[in-house]
Amino acid sequence: MRKISLLAAGLLSMMSWGSNAGMAQKVKKDKALLQQIDKNLSNGVAQYRVLKQNTPAGRFPKTWHSNKQSAETSTSEWWCSGFYPGTLLYLYKATGDTASYNEALLRLQSLEKEQYNTTTHDLGFMMFCSFGNANYVQPREKYKQILINSAKSLASRFNPVTGCIKSWDSKPGDFLVIIDNMMNLELLFWATHVTGDSSFYQIAVTHANTTMKNHFRHDYSSYHVVNYNAETGAVKEKKTAQGNADSSAWARGQAWGLYGYTVMYRETHDRKYLDQANHIASFILNHPNMPADKIPYWDFNAPGIPYALRDASAASVMASAFLELSKYVPAKTGSGYVHTAETMLRGLSSSHYQATGGANGGYMIQHCVGHMPNKTEIDVPLTYADYYFVEAMLRYKAL
């Protein structure tokens, strides 16, 4: 296998915490927001003590049903399993709360076996958000090997004919790829940096290029799902699973694209990825249905706007992405992105979106939408909303 030299940047630049590379800019941060963020992080520690009580041993938080006052949890195979330990590690890094750290280590034991899971494309979410953060907080050779094995498992789903990593297994001949998969490429870049094996890098770049070609419309909104012919690589259909319609812009899908192509630029310094991220940002920010508080409706084309449900999880992902993207663009554009993230963080910090006092099952963020067409996870907390909310707050403090 061809080797490439390791980059000089430390592991922090490979992590979801984001790189400090790019255009250095002075940012005037909002002191009131910084004070609120410190309160939010302390609240997160308290909330996650309740969430721990609602999560049986060997299980992982999934959501909370307020009408039943009951928790829904998952096994480690669920695509969200890495977010709970990942958030705990973020909270530990931010506050020094050792109970959060110890709980994260305990849950990692149940997650460890997923390093060999070749049936999912979500190993970036599952393993990099968890073991990746654990390795940053306290580097261990064991964590490093788990992450390398996870990258190998993810790479096994790549098809050179389609030029993509398969997302969902389906009927023979179909090759389904979702925009969410852009979020899992960071694990592959990390693996190249650590091992020197450029095959991981090439898979990530090829997947991103194919996605950029086929997933996006002329206005830079994205489809959720593209179905390729597994034998020829030709596009068979473009559709949605979790959005309002095949022609609509599912909010969290736009967030995944924004975040994913920002990471692509960080890791490659290829201008086309920065352009793509900026185009996606422009679509989001200039859309007539984007609310003033920047907490998007669950779909930009959702029926019933302005009475349609919002998706706080999409806002959390967007806020984190905008803060990283702000570092790679000219000052005026960057300050606009920071301002947008500040608006999102203020909204998410409000009593409407952030739960306190042990409410919401222990989750921090409420009012998210998971899968509206499937009528599941509607107006509930979702574990990845918390993860990216905390990540965005840490990124803001680090600006």
MISESE-478171 format. One line per 8 residues: their letters; for each residue x, y, z of N, C-alpha, C. Coordinates in steps of 0.02 Angstrom, whole numbers, plus 50000, padded with zeros to 5 digits. Atoms other than C-alpha are relative to their C-alpha. Layout:
a) X Y Z X Y Z X Y Z | ...
This chain:
mrkislla) 50042 49940 50000 50000 50000 50000 50044 50063 50000 | 49961 49939 50006 50066 50173 49953 49994 50040 50065 | 49998 49961 49938 50118 50278 50102 50005 50075 49984 | 49989 49928 50005 50107 50466 50124 50026 50025 50066 | 49971 49973 49939 50198 50574 50250 49945 50025 50047 | 50047 49975 49951 50109 50619 50411 50001 50075 50000 | 50003 49927 49995 50050 50798 50427 50028 50022 50067 | 49969 49974 49939 50133 50907 50556 49949 50014 50055
agllsmms) 50050 49983 49949 49970 50948 50643 49990 49943 50048 | 50012 50050 49949 49932 50857 50805 49933 49967 49991 | 50062 50037 50005 49789 50740 50834 49939 50044 50007 | 50058 49957 49990 49677 50883 50885 49970 50022 49933 | 50025 49978 50065 49664 50939 50703 49963 49945 49963 | 50036 50055 50033 49600 50767 50655 49933 49986 50034 | 50059 50016 49961 49466 50767 50786 49941 50044 49981 | 50060 49960 50014 49289 50832 50776 50002 50066 50037
wgsnagma) 49993 49935 49968 49349 50974 50888 50017 50053 49948 | 49985 49954 50055 49411 51054 50726 50071 50025 50003 | 49932 49977 50007 49576 51119 50663 50006 50075 50012 | 49987 49929 49995 49653 51287 50701 50033 50027 49936 | 49971 49978 50063 49724 51291 50525 49951 50043 49961 | 50044 49958 50041 49657 51416 50400 50017 50073 50009 | 49988 49929 49995 49639 51603 50400 49992 50023 50073 | 50003 49977 49931 49684 51668 50572 49962 50066 50004
qkvkkdka) 50041 49940 49994 49555 51797 50624 49988 50015 50074 | 50020 49980 49934 49520 51896 50779 49924 50002 50004 | 50072 50004 49992 49346 51862 50841 49980 50032 50066 | 50026 49970 49939 49254 51971 50965 49941 49959 50023 | 50052 50045 49976 49154 51848 51065 49952 50036 50047 | 50053 49971 49958 48993 51889 51156 50011 49976 50072 | 49986 50019 49931 49033 51892 51342 49939 49968 50034 | 50060 50028 49970 48853 51859 51390 49989 49928 49976
llqqidkn) 50007 50067 50026 48849 51708 51276 50051 49953 50031 | 49949 50041 49968 49012 51644 51348 49979 49980 50071 | 50025 50015 49933 48937 51656 51522 49944 49949 49997 | 50055 50047 50008 48783 51565 51461 50026 49931 49983 | 49970 50064 50019 48891 51429 51384 50027 49964 50061 | 49975 50032 49939 48977 51398 51550 49943 49971 50042 | 50059 50026 49965 48805 51380 51630 49973 49938 49964 | 50025 50057 50038 48752 51264 51490 50041 49937 50012
lsngvaqy) 49956 50058 49990 48903 51151 51515 49991 49970 50069 | 50014 50024 49932 48872 51140 51702 49932 49965 50002 | 50066 50031 50005 48691 51102 51664 50005 49932 49966 | 49992 50063 50036 48747 50967 51543 50026 49945 50046 | 49974 50049 49952 48845 50879 51680 49943 49975 50044 | 50056 50019 49957 48691 50881 51792 49948 49959 49962 | 50049 50037 50041 48575 50825 51653 50023 49929 49986 | 49974 50066 50019 48688 50681 51605 50005 49952 50059
rvlkqntp) 50007 50045 49942 48684 50614 51782 49931 49968 50001 | 50068 50027 50006 48497 50594 51756 49996 49952 49941 | 50000 50043 50059 48524 50521 51583 50032 49933 50015 | 49968 50062 49979 48641 50393 51659 49951 49955 50037 | 50049 50039 49961 48504 50338 51779 49946 49970 49955 | 50052 50024 50046 48385 50317 51632 50027 49952 49946 | 49968 50042 50051 48509 50211 51532 50029 49938 50032 | 49975 50062 49969 48531 50029 51587 50071 49982 49978
agrfpktw) 49932 50022 50016 48704 49951 51589 50000 49964 49932 | 49993 50031 50066 48762 49898 51416 49956 50029 49946 | 50045 49968 50048 48634 50010 51331 50024 50072 49987 | 49981 49932 50019 48646 50181 51249 49936 50042 49991 | 50059 49958 50007 48525 50329 51254 49980 50009 49927 | 50027 49989 50068 48414 50350 51101 49954 50060 50000 | 50044 49943 49993 48273 50467 51152 49960 49993 50063 | 50042 50000 49940 48148 50509 51288 49929 50017 49978
hsnkqsae) 50071 49990 50017 47958 50496 51274 49966 50035 50060 | 50027 49961 49944 47888 50635 51383 49928 49980 50016 | 50070 50018 49987 47708 50576 51362 49995 49937 50043 | 49998 50061 49961 47755 50409 51440 50049 50005 50059 | 49946 49993 49951 47898 50475 51547 50045 49938 50000 | 49960 50061 50007 48002 50332 51480 50057 50011 49951 | 49941 49995 50042 48173 50313 51402 49999 49946 49947 | 49988 50050 50053 48209 50228 51237 50075 49996 49990
tstsewwc) 49928 50011 50005 48382 50152 51228 50014 49951 49943 | 49981 50043 50055 48480 50050 51102 50059 49956 50020 | 49939 50038 49993 48615 49920 51087 50056 50039 49966 | 49942 49965 50029 48789 49968 51027 49997 50002 49924 | 50004 50002 50073 48741 49926 50847 49964 50060 49971 | 50037 49942 50025 48628 50079 50834 50048 50055 49981 | 49952 49952 50027 48708 50219 50735 50016 50058 50047 | 49989 49945 49953 48694 50342 50880 50039 49980 50062
sgfypgtl) 49971 50024 49938 48786 50237 51008 50062 50038 50022 | 49940 49964 49982 48944 50342 51003 49990 50069 50029 | 50011 49930 49979 48863 50508 51045 49998 50008 50076 | 50004 49994 49927 48828 50474 51229 50070 50002 50032 | 49932 49995 49971 49008 50431 51278 50038 50060 49972 | 49965 49942 50029 49069 50567 51158 49981 50064 50035 | 50022 49940 49964 48964 50700 51244 50028 50001 50070 | 49971 50004 49932 49021 50641 51415 50073 50021 49999
lylykatg) 49930 49982 50005 49201 50659 51358 50009 50075 49986 | 50000 49928 50011 49167 50834 51292 49987 50037 50066 | 50017 49968 49937 49087 50880 51459 50057 49994 50050 | 49943 50008 49956 49235 50809 51553 50056 50049 49981 | 49947 49954 50023 49357 50908 51446 49984 50072 50018 | 50021 49930 49987 49256 51067 51475 49997 50016 50074 | 50014 49985 49929 49220 51050 51661 50045 49963 50049 | 49959 50040 49954 49341 50921 51733 49960 49953 50043
dtasynea) 50042 50044 49961 49195 50818 51799 50021 49927 49990 | 49973 50067 50007 49274 50648 51831 49945 49947 49994 | 50055 50048 50006 49106 50561 51848 49979 49992 49927 | 50016 50004 50071 49070 50604 51667 50052 49958 49963 | 49945 50038 50032 49239 50533 51615 49993 49926 50016 | 50005 50070 49980 49215 50372 51713 49939 49966 49967 | 50059 50028 50034 49040 50347 51641 50015 49988 49926 | 49982 50009 50070 49109 50371 51466 50042 49937 49991
llrlqsle) 49957 50060 50005 49244 50239 51495 49959 49937 50008 | 50041 50059 49989 49114 50118 51559 49960 49982 49937 | 50040 50013 50060 49004 50138 51404 50043 49980 49941 | 49955 50019 50055 49154 50123 51288 50012 49925 49999 | 49989 50073 49997 49176 49944 51348 49946 49963 49960 | 50055 50032 50037 49006 49900 51274 50002 50015 49926 | 49998 49977 50070 49044 49992 51112 50059 49970 49962 | 49936 50021 50029 49216 49918 51081 49992 49951 49943
keqynttt) 50007 50052 50050 49155 49769 50979 49980 50026 49932 | 50024 49973 50064 49083 49882 50844 50057 50018 49952 | 49943 49987 50044 49259 49909 50776 50002 49951 49942 | 50000 50052 50053 49229 49751 50673 49934 49997 49962 | 50066 49999 50031 49054 49797 50615 50006 50026 49928 | 49996 49980 50071 49055 49799 50424 49931 50007 49969 | 50069 49996 50027 48865 49809 50407 49973 50071 50002 | 50024 49931 49994 48854 49998 50436 50051 50049 49974
hdlgfmmf) 49956 49945 50021 48924 50158 50362 50011 50050 50056 | 50001 49950 49946 48902 50249 50528 50056 49992 50050 | 49947 50012 49952 49065 50197 50608 50036 50065 50020 | 49973 49936 49979 49124 50377 50607 49962 50028 50059 | 50042 49979 49945 48977 50427 50715 50012 49957 50062 | 49998 50047 49945 48990 50271 50822 50068 49998 50035 | 49935 50013 49972 49177 50256 50846 50046 50062 50005 | 49956 49942 49998 49262 50421 50804 49975 50052 50051
csfgnany) 50027 49953 49951 49144 50527 50909 50009 49975 50072 | 49991 50029 49934 49176 50409 51055 50074 49985 50013 | 49930 50018 49988 49346 50325 51047 50048 50053 49974 | 49958 49945 50023 49416 50469 50946 50008 50053 50053 | 49996 49951 49946 49374 50590 51085 50035 49972 50061 | 49965 50032 49944 49434 50466 51216 50075 50001 49988 | 49928 50001 50017 49601 50454 51126 50030 50069 50004 | 49975 49932 49993 49615 50642 51124 50008 50018 50074
vqprekyk) 49997 49983 49929 49577 50660 51309 50056 49963 50035 | 49948 50041 49969 49692 50516 51361 50024 49949 49949 | 49977 50046 50053 49789 50437 51217 50020 49932 50026 | 49982 50069 49982 49802 50249 51227 50008 49960 49936 | 49988 50042 50059 49870 50123 51104 49939 49958 49983 | 50061 50039 50011 49711 50022 51127 49949 50040 49960 | 50047 49958 50036 49603 50167 51069 50021 50008 49927 | 49973 49991 50067 49715 50195 50920 49986 49939 49956
qilinsak) 50012 50060 50039 49699 50014 50864 49925 49990 49986 | 50073 50005 50010 49510 50015 50888 49979 50046 49943 | 50018 49953 50052 49498 50168 50777 50025 49977 49931 | 49973 50026 50063 49610 50091 50643 49956 49943 49975 | 50044 50056 50020 49504 49933 50643 49932 50026 49977 | 50064 49970 50020 49348 50041 50632 50005 50030 49930 | 49990 49972 50066 49418 50132 50481 50003 49945 49947 | 49997 50057 50046 49456 49965 50398 49930 49973 49987
slasrfnp) 50068 50025 50008 49278 49908 50429 49959 50047 49957 | 50036 49952 50041 49209 50069 50355 50023 49997 49928 | 49972 50002 50068 49325 50059 50204 49976 49938 49962 | 50022 50062 50033 49262 49882 50168 49934 50010 49963 | 50064 49987 50032 49096 49959 50113 50008 50044 49937 | 49987 49959 50059 49178 50061 49974 49997 49958 49937 | 50005 50033 50065 49138 50013 49794 50033 50046 49948 | 49966 49956 50048 49260 50082 49664 49959 50013 49937
vtgciksw) 50042 49990 50059 49128 50062 49528 49953 50060 50011 | 50044 49944 49985 49005 50181 49612 50040 50060 50025 | 49960 49947 49971 49144 50282 49692 49974 50023 50067 | 50031 49982 49936 49053 50280 49858 50005 49944 50051 | 50010 50047 49946 49040 50196 50026 49925 49987 50005 | 50071 50017 49995 48875 50104 50037 49973 50019 50068 | 50033 49981 49937 48757 50175 50167 49955 49944 50025 | 50048 50050 49978 48611 50055 50177 50002 49940 49954
dskpgdfl) 50006 50061 50039 48608 49875 50122 49929 49994 49974 | 50065 50004 50031 48464 49845 50002 49997 49940 49953 | 50008 50056 50046 48406 49730 49863 50059 49997 49952 | 49944 50007 50046 48537 49662 49742 49994 50049 49941 | 49999 49953 50055 48587 49788 49610 49995 50072 50022 | 50006 49932 49973 48547 49940 49718 50062 50016 50042 | 49944 49977 49959 48684 50042 49802 49980 50067 50028 | 50030 49940 49970 48608 50169 49921 50053 50040 50039
viidnmmn) 49953 49954 49967 48709 50319 49979 49961 50059 50026 | 50036 49944 49970 48644 50452 50098 50050 50056 50016 | 49957 49942 49988 48712 50628 50128 50032 49996 50069 | 49973 50010 49933 48740 50580 50311 50070 49971 49999 | 49936 50037 50004 48888 50475 50255 50060 50047 49996 | 49945 49952 50000 48992 50633 50232 50030 50008 50069 | 49976 49991 49931 49006 50638 50421 50047 49945 50023 | 49959 50056 49980 49095 50471 50429 50070 49999 49969
lellfwat) 49936 49999 50036 49241 50517 50316 50057 50024 50044 | 49948 49975 49956 49335 50604 50456 50041 49944 50031 | 49965 50058 49973 49378 50434 50529 50053 49975 49951 | 49952 50025 50051 49463 50385 50365 50060 50046 49995 | 49943 49954 50001 49569 50543 50363 50045 49988 50060 | 49961 50014 49940 49622 50508 50541 50043 49938 49990 | 49963 50063 50009 49673 50332 50492 50060 50009 49954 | 49942 49986 50043 49784 50397 50351 50053 50038 50038
hvtgdssf) 49951 49962 49962 49867 50523 50466 50039 49955 50048 | 49968 50041 49948 49904 50389 50596 50040 49942 49970 | 49967 50059 50028 49950 50241 50485 50045 50016 49941 | 49964 49985 50061 50019 50328 50331 49972 49965 49939 | 50031 50036 50056 49907 50219 50223 49952 50046 49963 | 50039 49950 50037 49837 50334 50089 49935 49971 49971 | 50062 50028 50028 49700 50211 50037 49939 50027 50036 | 50056 49970 49964 49588 50280 50174 49985 50069 49973
yqiavtha) 50006 49932 50027 49619 50456 50110 49966 49999 49932 | 50026 50003 50068 49581 50407 49931 49926 49980 50000 | 50071 50019 49996 49417 50324 49979 49958 50060 50022 | 50037 49941 49976 49362 50479 50075 49991 50052 49945 | 50002 49950 50053 49405 50596 49931 49954 49977 49943 | 50042 50026 50055 49323 50485 49800 49927 50002 50019 | 50070 49998 49978 49164 50470 49902 49975 50072 50001 | 50021 49930 49997 49157 50658 49931 49990 50029 49930
nttmknhf) 50007 49975 50069 49184 50694 49746 49938 49973 49966 | 50059 50030 50030 49049 50573 49692 49937 50029 50029 | 50057 49970 49967 48929 50643 49820 49989 50072 49977 | 50005 49931 50023 48966 50821 49766 49970 50002 49929 | 50025 50002 50069 48927 50772 49586 49927 49981 49996 | 50066 50030 50009 48766 50677 49615 49948 50017 50053 | 50048 49989 49946 48687 50728 49780 49970 50070 50001 | 50020 49930 49993 48668 50915 49752 49963 50027 49939
rhdyssyh) 50037 49966 50052 48546 51019 49653 50036 50064 49980 | 49969 49939 50024 48586 51180 49561 50004 50054 50053 | 49999 49950 49946 48544 51282 49716 50042 49978 50060 | 49957 50029 49949 48663 51174 49820 49963 49972 50060 | 50035 50044 49952 48526 51092 49921 50015 49929 49979 | 49982 50069 50015 48551 50906 49932 49939 49953 50006 | 50045 50057 49990 48447 50751 49907 50024 49963 50062 | 49980 50042 49944 48446 50633 50053 50033 49935 49975
vvnynaet) 49978 50066 50022 48471 50470 49957 50013 50000 49925 | 49988 50015 50070 48552 50427 49791 50009 49925 49993 | 49995 50071 50012 48530 50251 49725 50039 49989 49936 | 49957 50015 50057 48670 50193 49610 49989 49929 49976 | 49997 50068 50027 48676 50042 49497 50066 49971 50024 | 49940 50029 49969 48799 49932 49592 50048 49971 49948 | 49958 50031 50052 48863 49855 49429 50032 50051 49954 | 49975 49951 50048 48886 50011 49322 50019 50066 50032
gavkekkt) 49987 49937 49967 48892 50155 49445 49953 50055 49978 | 50047 49950 50024 48752 50246 49353 49949 50017 50054 | 50051 49978 49952 48627 50347 49455 49933 49974 49978 | 50066 50027 50015 48460 50257 49462 49944 50045 50023 | 50052 49956 49974 48360 50377 49569 50029 50044 50055 | 49982 49953 49947 48374 50526 49686 49936 50013 50040 | 50061 49998 49960 48253 50532 49832 50016 50020 50072 | 49991 49988 49929 48226 50563 50017 49969 49943 50039
aqgnadss) 50030 50047 49953 48190 50450 50163 49971 50037 50059 | 50020 49965 49939 48178 50571 50308 49975 50071 49987 | 50024 49934 50016 48133 50732 50217 49927 50000 49980 | 50070 49993 50018 47964 50798 50161 49983 49969 49933 | 50013 50026 50068 47980 50748 49978 50067 49992 49965 | 49938 50010 50037 48109 50694 49850 50031 50066 49978 | 49976 49935 50024 48121 50874 49792 50014 50050 50056 | 49992 49953 49944 48132 50953 49966 50070 49998 50029
awargqaw) 49935 49995 49967 48281 51003 50073 49992 49983 50074 | 50003 50023 49931 48281 50900 50232 50054 50036 50041 | 49955 49954 49964 48360 51014 50363 50063 49966 50025 | 49940 50031 49973 48476 50892 50448 50045 49975 49944 | 49959 50020 50057 48534 50829 50278 50043 50058 49976 | 49960 49942 50020 48589 51006 50234 50055 50012 50052 | 49950 49992 49947 48679 51013 50402 50057 49951 49991 | 49948 50051 50012 48772 50850 50366 50046 50022 49943
glygytvm) 49960 49979 50057 48829 50919 50199 50046 50058 50017 | 49960 49942 49979 48888 51084 50273 50059 49979 50042 | 49948 50024 49955 48986 50998 50409 50051 49956 49962 | 49957 50048 50034 49054 50861 50296 50049 50033 49952 | 49955 49968 50047 49126 50975 50162 50046 50050 50033 | 49953 49960 49961 49201 51089 50293 50058 49956 50023 | 49948 50048 49981 49295 50937 50358 50043 49982 49940 | 49962 50017 50060 49345 50893 50180 50052 50054 49984
yrethdrk) 49951 49948 50013 49427 51062 50159 50056 49999 50053 | 49950 50003 49947 49514 51050 50328 50053 49946 49985 | 49954 50058 50007 49590 50882 50283 50038 49999 49934 | 49967 50003 50066 49636 50912 50100 50027 50067 49977 | 49985 49933 50023 49650 51101 50080 49985 50010 49926 | 50022 49994 50070 49567 51077 49911 49944 50051 49998 | 50046 49943 50002 49475 51238 49868 49929 49980 49980 | 50067 50017 50023 49330 51148 49785 49955 49979 50058
yldqanhi) 50041 50020 49943 49273 51080 49953 49981 50061 50041 | 50018 49938 49966 49280 51252 50032 49945 50036 49962 | 50053 49970 50040 49178 51319 49888 49933 49965 50011 | 50062 50039 49990 49052 51179 49912 49969 50017 50068 | 50026 49984 49933 49037 51215 50098 49969 50070 50001 | 50027 49932 50003 49011 51400 50063 49934 50003 49962 | 50063 50002 50038 48878 51362 49933 49943 49971 50042 | 50051 50029 49957 48785 51251 50056 49979 50050 50054
asfilnhp) 50014 49949 49950 48800 51386 50188 49955 50055 49972 | 50041 49948 50031 48727 51513 50067 49928 49977 49991 | 50067 50027 50007 48579 51400 50031 49963 50003 50066 | 50031 50002 49933 48544 51379 50217 49982 50071 50024 | 50009 49933 49970 48565 51562 50266 49954 50044 49960 | 50041 49957 50042 48474 51638 50119 49932 49971 49983 | 50064 50031 50015 48327 51520 50115 49943 50040 50032 | 50055 49959 49972 48163 51616 50138 49965 49968 50059
nmpadkip) 50033 50033 49944 48102 51485 50261 50046 49990 50060 | 49956 50004 49942 48251 51501 50378 49976 50050 50053 | 50026 49955 49948 48181 51573 50542 50053 50049 50024 | 49954 49948 49975 48257 51727 50622 50047 49974 50054 | 49956 50027 49948 48325 51625 50769 50046 49946 49974 | 49955 50047 50036 48411 51509 50643 49992 49928 50025 | 50016 50070 49984 48333 51351 50717 49954 49976 49944 | 50039 50014 50061 48272 51273 50554 49939 49956 50013
ywdfnapg) 50054 50049 50002 48109 51187 50520 50030 49933 49981 | 49971 50066 50012 48132 51000 50505 50015 49988 49927 | 49985 50001 50072 48127 51023 50316 49989 50071 49975 | 50007 49932 50025 48154 51187 50225 49936 50008 49958 | 50062 49999 50039 48000 51141 50122 49944 49963 50036 | 50050 50036 49960 47898 51068 50264 49931 50031 49991 | 50068 49972 50003 47710 51086 50249 49982 50034 50066 | 50024 49968 49940 47629 51206 50371 50044 50054 50028
ipyalrda) 49958 49945 49977 47771 51331 50388 49958 50064 50002 | 49951 49998 49945 47778 51437 50498 49980 49960 50062 | 50022 50039 49942 47687 51313 50611 50030 49930 50001 | 49967 50066 50002 47792 51163 50561 50050 49994 50057 | 49953 50013 49946 47905 51082 50691 50071 50021 49980 | 49929 49985 50009 48083 51142 50711 50041 49937 50015 | 49954 50054 49984 48232 51026 50719 50063 50029 50032 | 49944 49973 49963 48353 51079 50855 50064 49961 49986
saasvmas) 49940 50039 50015 48471 50938 50807 50036 50028 49938 | 49970 49970 50060 48498 51016 50635 50036 50065 50018 | 49968 49938 49980 48536 51183 50718 50065 49987 50037 | 49939 50016 49964 48664 51102 50833 50057 49983 49953 | 49949 50020 50049 48757 51024 50687 50022 50061 49960 | 49984 49941 50039 48748 51185 50586 50043 50049 50040 | 49961 49953 49959 48813 51292 50730 50072 49978 50004 | 49932 50025 49995 48964 51181 50751 50037 50008 49934
aflelsky) 49970 49995 50066 48997 51178 50564 50017 50072 49982 | 49987 49930 50016 48981 51366 50543 50060 50027 50038 | 49944 49975 49962 49107 51396 50681 50067 49976 49972 | 49938 50023 50032 49238 51287 50598 50009 50034 49933 | 49995 49970 50066 49200 51354 50425 50022 50072 50003 | 49982 49929 49993 49223 51532 50489 50075 50010 49998 | 49928 49994 49996 49409 51497 50508 50035 49995 49932 | 49970 50014 50065 49437 51457 50324 49981 50051 49946
vpaktgsg) 50027 49952 50049 49356 51607 50241 50023 50071 50018 | 49982 49931 49984 49389 51795 50228 49963 50026 50061 | 50024 49976 49936 49355 51897 50384 49926 50018 50000 | 50070 49979 50001 49189 51971 50331 49953 49941 49997 | 50042 50061 50004 49116 51803 50281 50004 49961 50065 | 49992 50037 49938 49188 51721 50435 49962 50029 50058 | 50037 49968 49946 49113 51849 50552 49926 49988 49993 | 50071 50016 50012 48945 51817 50471 49983 49930 50023
yvhtaetm) 50011 50069 49977 48962 51631 50503 50000 49996 50076 | 49998 50000 49927 49010 51663 50684 49936 50030 50028 | 50063 49968 49977 48861 51779 50705 49942 49952 49994 | 50053 50050 50008 48747 51643 50636 50004 49948 50055 | 49991 50050 49947 48820 51516 50757 49980 50028 50068 | 50019 49969 49937 48798 51638 50901 49924 50003 50007 | 50073 49997 49998 48615 51661 50855 49971 49931 50014 | 50023 50069 49988 48591 51472 50849 50012 49979 50072
lrglsssh) 49984 50020 49931 48678 51447 51016 49957 50036 50051 | 50046 49965 49954 48573 51581 51099 49932 49967 49999 | 50065 50033 50005 48416 51498 51034 50000 49933 50035 | 49996 50066 49970 48472 51325 51087 50010 50005 50076 | 49990 49990 49928 48519 51395 51259 49937 50023 50036 | 50062 49975 49969 48343 51461 51288 49963 49944 50036 | 50039 50050 49962 48221 51375 51404 49955 49959 49955 | 50042 50038 50046 48121 51320 51253 50037 49938 49973
yqatggan) 49962 50054 50030 48260 51212 51181 50046 49963 50048 | 49956 50033 49954 48372 51174 51329 49964 49983 50065 | 50034 50024 49940 48305 51069 51472 50046 50007 50060 | 49963 49994 49938 48358 51092 51653 49963 49961 50055 | 50032 50030 49941 48323 51017 51823 49981 49927 49993 | 50014 50071 50009 48326 50837 51763 49942 49984 49954 | 50054 50012 50048 48183 50862 51640 50027 49971 49935 | 49980 50022 50067 48184 50791 51463 50039 49934 50003
ggymiqhc) 49966 50065 49994 48247 50623 51526 50074 50006 50014 | 49929 49989 49989 48416 50701 51560 50037 50026 49939 | 49970 49971 50059 48449 50758 51383 50003 50076 50008 | 49994 49927 49997 48505 50938 51361 49951 50034 49952 | 50038 49967 50052 48417 50983 51199 49933 49963 49988 | 50066 50028 50016 48232 50957 51161 49974 50031 49935 | 50033 49977 50062 48118 50983 51010 50043 49985 49938 | 49965 50024 50060 48209 50880 50878 49953 49956 49960
vghmpnkt) 50039 50044 50044 48138 50783 50731 50046 49950 49968 | 49958 50053 50029 48213 50616 50683 49977 49978 49932 | 50024 50030 50062 48106 50535 50549 49925 50015 49993 | 50070 49979 50006 47945 50628 50510 49959 49953 49956 | 50041 50045 50042 47887 50518 50363 49986 49933 50033 | 50009 50063 49966 47911 50364 50471 49962 50006 50065 | 50036 49985 49938 47821 50449 50616 50036 49974 50062 | 49960 50020 49942 47964 50410 50735 50045 50058 50020
eidvplty) 49955 49949 49972 48067 50524 50848 49978 50071 49978 | 50028 49935 50019 47954 50675 50821 49992 50044 50061 | 50001 49951 49945 47976 50826 50936 50024 49968 50065 | 49970 50035 49943 48090 50731 51054 50074 50021 50006 | 49927 49991 49996 48269 50743 51119 50035 49945 49960 | 49960 50048 50037 48401 50656 51014 50073 50008 50022 | 49934 49999 49969 48573 50609 51076 50051 50039 49959 | 49951 49963 50041 48666 50687 50928 49988 50075 50004
adyyfvea) 50012 49928 49990 48582 50855 50959 50043 50024 50058 | 49958 49982 49943 48669 50859 51128 50073 50002 49981 | 49929 50006 50018 48835 50804 51055 50024 50062 49962 | 49977 49944 50041 48846 50940 50924 49986 50068 50033 | 50011 49940 49960 48773 51071 51042 50061 50013 50044 | 49942 49993 49957 48914 51039 51164 50062 50015 49958 | 49943 49988 50044 49041 51031 51022 50001 50073 49976 | 50004 49931 50024 48980 51198 50954 50020 50049 50055
mlrykal) 49983 49955 49945 48995 51279 51125 50075 49999 50014 | 49928 50004 49990 49173 51215 51146 50038 50034 49944 | 49968 49967 50056 49218 51276 50973 49994 50076 50007 | 50007 49928 49991 49149 51448 51013 50049 50025 50053 | 49954 49979 49948 49249 51459 51173 50073 50000 49975 | 49931 50007 50024 49406 51406 51077 50017 50049 49944 | 49986 49954 50055 49389 51538 50940 50053 50051 50021
